[in-house]
Each structure stands twice: as structure tokens, then as C-alpha cells.
Amino acid sequence: MPKDEMITPALDYSSKLQPGKKGEIAINAGIYKGHYPSQVEDIKPDSVALAHPLMKGALLPAYREMNFTFTFEDGGALYVFDMSVRKVETQSGPPILWANINGFPKRVQRRQFLRISCLWNIMIFHLESEMKSPMSTSWLPAKAIDISLGGYRFVINRNLVSEINFELGDRIFVRFDLASVEQLQVGRVTRIVNKKDILEIGVGFDALPASTEKKLFEYIRQQEIMFRE
């Protein structure tokens, strides 16, 4: 493409980054490390306006040039944008976080991680219920039916969760044994399927420690080899 015909990254992305597009802001370092739901509110040639994320009901502190990623799904693929805070508007209307787009996005197939079937007995804890009603939530038994380095899918008896309202983005603690070591990991709900007597729920890991990721990779690889044989 001739130099004078090149399109700036923001304009090139306008077909994907449209107002109303829901996604997730991820901060990967610092005391505010975590994943926060957001959506595109506006877009300009060199920046994008996102709904300012909340943390425990208050605005997430965001300082100028703080780095983060914004991820959304489109056409079965995930688009991951590296961004940095430009400014925050809170004076009129809903709070807006204006961000610079740093380079081109990464397009990732949602099924980038090999997923293998399993029948693990696990325990889950619904963190959103605990925040709404402290000390009223308990660990509940469930069955993991498949797992990957990116997350897992579990089923749970509807009678056990009759008072819990699972929603996309909810945080879930999971407890399970891996290589004789108890694991406690957190993730967010990515999929909910209502069936007659059970709920089937997909969860994406927020992040896995290197030691856990290594053990899980070894387990998945071992199961893949056994299946092929």
C-alpha cells in the first residue's frame, strides 16, 4: 500500500470498535490488577471512549498513561487492544475513560487453548453473591466437564444454586486438586446454559500462576496423548 494511502490504526479498527461494543478491561499489574466489564462509548481517529469501570461500586482509579488491554468478541474471535489512559471525564453524564490505542490489535481464536474432557469433582464459590450478602454464601460441589489453560466448564445441580443468579462476568472461585496439590483459582463466567436439572457454566481463568499452568499443561498433554493412542 502506498504511504499516502495508509490508514491510522484507530480508523482501521472503526469497523470493529463501535459504540455499544461490550468488552473487558484488564489491568495486569499493580494494586488494581484485575478484569473489569466495560463498553465502547465513542471513538475518534486517535482515541476511544470506554465506560469507566467500577471496583466495589466506586470508580476504578485510573491515572494518565496507565496501561491496560481492552478485549471484545466479534465473529467468534477475540480482539485484544493495548491501550493507555488518556484522560477521565466525570463532570457531565456517565463517567468516561478516554484511552489511546497503542498499535494494532491481536486477533485470537477463542478456541486457542486445547480443551479436553474431564470429570473432576470441584468446589465453586460465587463471589458476587458474597459481596451482596456477606457471610451468606458457601462453597458448593460441582463437576468440571472440560478444562483448558484458558478456563473450564462445569455443571451444577439447579437445586444447589436456586438462590444464586449467575450472570456473564461474575467472578467464580474454584477449588480442585491438580497433581496432588489443592488449587484455588478465580475466573469469570463466559457462558451460561440452562438445562432441565442442571446449569452448565463456562468460566475463563483470570490468570494462572506459572506453577499451576505448567501442571495443567502437563495433564492436558498427557490426556491428549492417551486419547490419540
Secondary structure, DSSP 8 states (H G I E B T S, - for coil): --GGG---HHHHTTTTS-TT-EEEEEE-SSTT-EEEEEEEEEEETTEEEEE--EETTEE----TT-EEEEEEEETTEEEEEEEEEEEEE-SSSS-EEEEEE-S--EEEETT-S--EEEEEEEEEEEHHHHHHSTT----EEEEEEEE-SSEEEEEEEGGGGTT----TT-EEEEEEEETTEEEEEEEEEEEEEE-SSEEEEEEEES---HHHHHHHHHHHHHHHHHHH-
